[in-house]
């Protein structure tokens, strides 16, 4: 029987790369996302696509609580769904953007994890991988609430690791730096010039780099867990310092 992985936000970027990586390694993959057209394209014998907005607590509980029996033995949960919206001074930022980031990056992660945990605790094993960010390690100007949500991911990962010890469940937080995906286009609301400028003069990570590392953390012996991992390109030191050529 193949192992099963659930990837949230799996229709683009790091999530889509995780779907491809785990599928190529023989996993059966449950993939969630909001874009039905992209999910439809992923359908296959070993991929179960679910249209799901992680911000919707009831939808998360209903959808994941009614998984077919053959899809319930989830071995790995990749909490990837997340976003940044805007990059503005605290006193000028959109409160709607704040709420969307909190609802997705923090509350969505909580809802999905709570819905999946009964499948893992019943078996006494599982691996939860939470996508943080270097923005969850150092706060930078105009990062305010996005940084706060990613600090929350780090704190929640630590809390899960402590509270789930008695169930034998691994918890890993992965904190990527600059990754060239749709992330910046979303953050800057379609402003391509500004989005592209984020990567000017550097060779950033690509989604497949992060997916490879995520997959690697699942390949270690049962008694070994990578708790917290920061991943950047060679030209980046942390969320603030880059060497641009």
C-alpha positions as CSV (number, residue, x, y, z in Angstrom):
1,X,0.0,0.0,0.0
2,X,1.3,3.4,-1.0
3,X,1.9,6.1,1.6
4,X,-0.5,9.1,1.6
5,X,0.4,12.8,1.7
6,X,-2.0,15.7,1.9
7,X,-0.7,19.0,0.4
8,X,-2.7,22.2,0.9
9,X,-2.4,25.0,-1.6
10,X,-1.2,22.5,-4.1
11,X,-2.2,24.2,-7.4
12,X,0.9,26.4,-7.7
13,X,4.3,27.2,-6.4
14,X,5.8,25.1,-3.6
15,X,2.6,23.2,-3.2
16,X,2.4,22.1,-6.8
17,X,6.1,21.1,-6.7
18,X,5.4,19.0,-3.6
19,X,2.5,17.2,-5.3
20,X,4.8,16.3,-8.2
21,X,7.7,15.3,-5.9
22,X,5.7,13.0,-3.6
23,X,3.8,11.5,-6.6
24,X,7.1,10.7,-8.4
25,X,8.2,8.9,-5.2
26,X,5.2,6.6,-5.2
27,X,2.9,8.5,-2.8
28,X,-0.8,8.7,-3.2
29,X,-1.5,12.5,-3.0
30,X,-4.5,14.4,-1.7
31,X,-4.2,18.0,-3.0
32,X,-6.4,20.9,-1.9
33,X,-6.8,24.3,-3.5
34,X,-9.3,27.0,-4.4
35,X,-8.9,26.8,-8.2
36,X,-11.1,24.1,-9.5
37,X,-9.7,24.2,-13.0
38,X,-6.1,23.6,-11.9
39,X,-7.3,20.8,-9.6
40,X,-9.2,19.2,-12.4
41,X,-6.0,18.9,-14.4
42,X,-4.3,17.0,-11.5
43,X,-6.9,14.1,-11.4
44,X,-5.4,10.7,-11.6
45,X,-5.4,7.2,-10.1
46,X,-3.1,8.2,-7.3
47,X,-4.1,11.9,-6.9
48,X,-7.3,13.0,-5.1
49,X,-8.0,16.7,-5.8
50,X,-10.3,18.6,-3.4
51,X,-11.6,22.1,-3.9
52,X,-11.1,23.6,-0.5
53,X,-10.5,27.0,1.0
54,X,-8.6,26.4,4.2
55,X,-10.0,29.6,5.7
56,X,-13.5,27.9,5.9
57,X,-13.5,26.0,9.2
58,X,-16.7,24.1,8.5
59,X,-15.7,23.2,5.0
60,X,-12.3,21.9,6.2
61,X,-14.0,19.8,8.8
62,X,-16.6,18.4,6.5
63,X,-14.3,17.8,3.5
64,X,-11.5,16.1,5.4
65,X,-13.8,14.4,7.8
66,X,-15.6,12.7,5.0
67,X,-12.5,11.4,3.1
68,X,-13.0,7.9,1.6
69,X,-11.7,5.2,3.9
70,X,-8.9,4.3,1.5
71,X,-7.6,7.9,1.8
72,X,-7.7,8.4,5.5
73,X,-4.3,6.9,6.6
74,X,-2.5,10.1,5.9
75,X,1.3,9.7,6.6
76,X,2.4,13.2,5.8
77,X,0.6,16.6,6.0
78,X,2.2,19.5,4.2
79,X,0.6,22.7,5.4
80,X,1.7,24.8,2.5
81,X,-1.3,27.1,1.9
82,X,-0.4,30.7,2.7
83,X,0.2,34.1,1.2
84,X,1.5,37.6,1.7
85,X,-0.7,40.6,0.7
86,X,0.8,44.0,0.4
87,X,4.0,45.4,1.8
88,X,3.1,48.6,3.6
89,X,3.9,50.5,6.7
90,X,1.8,49.3,9.7
91,X,-0.2,52.5,9.9
92,X,-1.0,52.5,6.2
93,X,-1.6,48.8,5.6
94,X,-5.0,47.3,4.5
95,X,-6.8,45.6,7.4
96,X,-8.5,43.4,4.9
97,X,-5.1,42.1,3.8
98,X,-4.2,41.5,7.4
99,X,-7.3,39.4,8.0
100,X,-6.8,37.4,4.8
101,X,-3.2,36.6,5.9
102,X,-4.2,35.6,9.4
103,X,-7.1,33.6,8.2
104,X,-5.0,31.7,5.7
105,X,-1.6,31.4,7.2
106,X,-2.6,30.8,10.8
107,X,-6.2,29.8,11.1
108,X,-6.2,27.7,8.0
109,X,-3.2,25.8,9.2
110,X,-4.9,25.1,12.5
111,X,-8.2,24.0,10.9
112,X,-6.5,21.5,8.5
113,X,-4.2,20.1,11.2
114,X,-7.0,19.5,13.6
115,X,-9.0,17.8,10.9
116,X,-6.1,15.5,9.9
117,X,-4.8,14.6,13.4
118,X,-7.4,12.0,14.3
119,X,-6.2,9.9,11.4
120,X,-2.6,10.1,12.7
121,X,-3.2,9.7,16.4
122,X,-5.3,6.6,15.7
123,X,-2.3,5.0,14.1
124,X,0.3,6.5,16.5
125,X,2.4,8.0,13.7
126,X,2.5,10.7,11.1
127,X,4.5,13.7,10.0
128,X,3.2,17.3,9.9
129,X,5.3,19.8,7.9
130,X,4.5,23.4,8.3
131,X,5.7,26.0,5.8
132,X,7.0,29.1,7.6
133,X,9.4,31.6,6.2
134,X,12.6,33.5,6.9
135,X,10.0,36.3,7.6
136,X,9.2,34.2,10.7
137,X,12.7,34.6,12.0
138,X,13.4,38.3,11.6
139,X,10.9,41.1,11.1
140,X,11.6,43.5,8.3
141,X,10.2,47.0,7.4
142,X,6.7,46.8,6.0
143,X,6.5,43.1,6.8
144,X,4.4,43.5,10.0
145,X,1.4,41.1,9.9
146,X,2.9,38.8,7.3
147,X,5.9,38.4,9.5
148,X,3.6,37.9,12.5
149,X,1.8,35.1,10.8
150,X,5.0,33.3,10.0
151,X,6.3,33.8,13.5
152,X,3.0,32.1,14.5
153,X,3.7,29.2,12.3
154,X,7.1,28.7,14.1
155,X,5.5,28.9,17.5
156,X,2.6,26.6,16.6
157,X,5.1,24.1,15.2
158,X,6.9,24.1,18.5
159,X,3.7,23.7,20.4
160,X,2.5,20.8,18.2
161,X,5.9,19.1,18.6
162,X,5.5,19.2,22.4
163,X,1.9,18.3,22.6
164,X,2.0,15.5,20.0
165,X,5.1,13.7,21.5
166,X,2.8,11.2,23.2
167,X,1.3,10.2,19.8
168,X,4.7,9.6,18.1
169,X,3.9,12.3,15.5
170,X,6.8,14.2,13.9
171,X,6.5,18.0,13.3
172,X,8.9,19.9,11.0
173,X,8.8,23.6,10.3
174,X,10.4,24.6,6.9
175,X,11.4,28.3,6.5
176,X,12.3,29.2,2.9
177,X,13.8,32.5,1.9
178,X,13.2,34.0,-1.6
179,X,11.5,31.5,-3.8
180,X,10.5,32.6,-7.4
181,X,6.9,31.5,-7.7
182,X,3.6,33.4,-7.9
183,X,4.2,34.6,-4.3
184,X,5.4,38.0,-5.2
185,X,2.8,38.6,-7.9
186,X,0.1,37.8,-5.2
187,X,1.8,40.0,-2.7
188,X,2.0,43.0,-5.0
189,X,-1.4,42.3,-6.5
190,X,-0.4,41.7,-10.1
191,X,2.3,44.4,-10.3
192,X,4.8,42.4,-12.3
193,X,7.6,45.0,-12.3
194,X,7.6,45.2,-8.5
195,X,7.2,41.4,-8.1
196,X,10.2,40.8,-10.5
197,X,12.4,43.3,-8.6
198,X,12.3,41.1,-5.6
199,X,14.6,38.7,-7.4
200,X,16.8,41.2,-9.3
201,X,20.5,40.4,-9.1
202,X,20.1,37.0,-7.3
203,X,19.5,33.4,-8.3
204,X,16.6,32.6,-6.0
205,X,15.3,29.2,-4.9
206,X,12.7,27.6,-7.1
207,X,9.7,25.7,-5.9
208,X,11.3,22.3,-6.7
209,X,14.3,23.2,-4.4
210,X,11.9,23.5,-1.4
211,X,9.9,20.5,-2.4
212,X,13.0,18.3,-2.5
213,X,14.0,19.4,1.0
214,X,10.4,18.8,2.3
215,X,10.5,15.4,0.8
216,X,13.9,14.7,2.3
217,X,12.7,15.4,5.8
218,X,10.2,12.5,5.4
219,X,12.9,10.0,4.4
220,X,14.7,9.9,7.7
221,X,14.5,6.9,10.1
222,X,11.5,6.8,12.4
223,X,13.4,8.0,15.4
224,X,14.9,11.0,13.6
225,X,13.0,14.3,13.1
226,X,14.2,17.6,11.7
227,X,12.4,20.1,13.9
228,X,13.2,23.5,12.3
229,X,15.0,24.2,9.0
230,X,15.8,27.5,7.3
231,X,16.4,27.3,3.6
232,X,17.8,30.1,1.4
233,X,19.6,30.6,-1.8
234,X,23.4,31.2,-1.6
235,X,23.0,34.9,-2.1
236,X,20.6,35.3,0.9
237,X,21.6,35.3,4.5
238,X,18.2,35.9,6.1
239,X,14.9,37.8,5.5
240,X,16.8,41.2,5.2
241,X,20.3,40.6,3.8
242,X,20.9,39.6,0.1
243,X,24.0,40.1,-2.0
244,X,22.7,41.3,-5.4
245,X,25.1,41.2,-8.4
